[in-house]
Amino acid sequence: MKRSHWMTVLLLGLMLPAVQSAWSADVVPANSVAKGSAVFHQTCISCHGANGKGMLPGMPDFNNPHGVLTLPETVLEQRITNGYHGGNPPPPIAMPPKGGNSSLTQTDIKNVIAYLRTTFQH
């Protein structure tokens, strides 16, 4: 094998894990979305609505292409885990930790975020 070919093979071999990681970060397993949908419809729908537009003034509209779903996943996880009262205008009630469902796990929360982004973010 020529030296230039050998270097190309070596570089591709070194880059492959990073490329695979980037691909897998963008791909959300269908079962995560389905599980997130189930949690959303059991826990979140009463305040956020089936259409994701929010049931009260000040609640986030998940359909807004510049809205809350553009935040990093870590911020969304923190807000769901610990609760949140913000926005402009802020809603009349705060979102309680874990949406009021203390049995939610971090996996449940990640699945809900996957569902929200798959369903409402355009």
C-alpha positions as CSV (number, residue, x, y, z in Angstrom):
1,M,0.0,0.0,0.0
2,K,1.3,3.4,-0.9
3,R,2.2,5.8,2.0
4,S,-0.6,8.2,1.1
5,H,-3.2,5.5,1.1
6,W,-1.9,4.2,4.4
7,M,-2.3,7.7,5.9
8,T,-5.8,8.1,4.5
9,V,-6.8,4.7,6.0
10,L,-5.2,5.7,9.4
11,L,-7.0,9.1,9.4
12,L,-10.3,7.6,8.5
13,G,-9.9,5.0,11.3
14,L,-9.2,7.8,13.8
15,M,-12.2,9.9,12.6
16,L,-14.7,7.1,12.4
17,P,-15.7,7.0,16.1
18,A,-16.3,10.7,16.1
19,V,-18.4,10.5,12.9
20,Q,-20.4,7.5,14.4
21,S,-21.0,9.5,17.6
22,A,-22.3,12.5,15.7
23,W,-24.6,10.3,13.7
24,S,-26.0,8.5,16.7
25,A,-26.5,11.8,18.6
26,D,-28.9,13.0,15.9
27,V,-30.9,9.7,15.7
28,V,-33.6,9.2,18.3
29,P,-34.8,5.6,18.7
30,A,-38.5,5.3,17.8
31,N,-39.1,3.5,21.1
32,S,-37.8,6.6,23.0
33,V,-40.3,8.8,21.2
34,A,-43.2,6.3,21.8
35,K,-42.3,6.1,25.5
36,G,-42.0,9.9,25.7
37,S,-45.5,10.2,24.1
38,A,-46.9,8.0,26.7
39,V,-45.4,10.0,29.5
40,F,-46.5,13.3,27.9
41,H,-50.1,12.1,27.6
42,Q,-50.1,10.9,31.2
43,T,-48.3,13.8,32.9
44,C,-47.8,16.9,30.7
45,I,-50.9,17.1,28.5
46,S,-53.2,18.7,31.1
47,C,-51.1,21.9,31.1
48,H,-49.3,21.8,27.7
49,G,-52.2,20.5,25.7
50,A,-52.3,17.8,23.0
51,N,-51.3,20.4,20.4
52,G,-48.3,21.6,22.5
53,K,-49.6,25.2,22.5
54,G,-50.1,25.4,26.3
55,M,-53.4,25.6,28.1
56,L,-52.9,29.0,29.8
57,P,-51.3,32.3,28.8
58,G,-47.5,32.2,29.3
59,M,-47.1,28.5,28.9
60,P,-44.6,27.7,26.1
61,D,-45.8,26.9,22.6
62,F,-43.8,23.9,21.6
63,N,-44.6,24.7,18.0
64,N,-42.7,28.0,18.0
65,P,-39.6,27.4,15.9
66,H,-37.7,29.9,18.1
67,G,-39.2,28.7,21.3
68,V,-38.3,26.6,24.3
69,L,-37.4,23.5,22.3
70,T,-34.4,25.3,20.9
71,L,-32.8,25.2,24.3
72,P,-30.1,22.6,25.0
73,E,-31.3,19.3,26.2
74,T,-29.5,19.8,29.6
75,V,-31.6,23.0,30.2
76,L,-34.8,21.2,29.3
77,E,-33.9,18.3,31.6
78,Q,-33.2,20.7,34.4
79,R,-36.4,22.6,34.0
80,I,-38.5,19.4,33.9
81,T,-36.6,17.8,36.8
82,N,-36.6,20.8,39.1
83,G,-39.7,22.6,37.9
84,Y,-39.8,26.0,36.3
85,H,-41.6,29.4,36.5
86,G,-40.6,31.8,33.8
87,G,-41.5,33.0,30.4
88,N,-42.8,36.3,29.1
89,P,-45.4,36.6,30.4
90,P,-44.9,33.9,33.1
91,P,-47.8,31.5,33.3
92,P,-50.1,31.9,36.3
93,I,-48.8,28.7,37.7
94,A,-45.3,27.2,37.9
95,M,-44.5,23.9,36.4
96,P,-43.8,21.6,39.4
97,P,-40.8,19.4,39.6
98,K,-41.2,16.4,37.2
99,G,-44.6,17.9,36.1
100,G,-46.0,16.8,39.4
101,N,-45.2,13.2,38.7
102,S,-42.5,12.3,41.3
103,S,-42.1,8.8,39.8
104,L,-40.6,10.2,36.5
105,T,-37.1,8.9,35.9
106,Q,-34.3,10.7,34.0
107,T,-34.9,8.3,31.2
108,D,-38.6,9.3,31.2
109,I,-37.6,12.9,31.0
110,K,-35.2,12.3,28.1
111,N,-37.9,10.4,26.3
112,V,-40.4,13.3,26.8
113,I,-37.9,15.7,25.3
114,A,-37.4,13.3,22.3
115,Y,-41.1,13.2,21.9
116,L,-41.5,17.0,22.1
117,R,-38.7,17.6,19.6
118,T,-40.0,15.0,17.2
119,T,-43.6,16.0,17.4
120,F,-43.5,19.8,17.7
121,Q,-40.2,21.2,16.6
122,H,-40.2,22.0,12.9
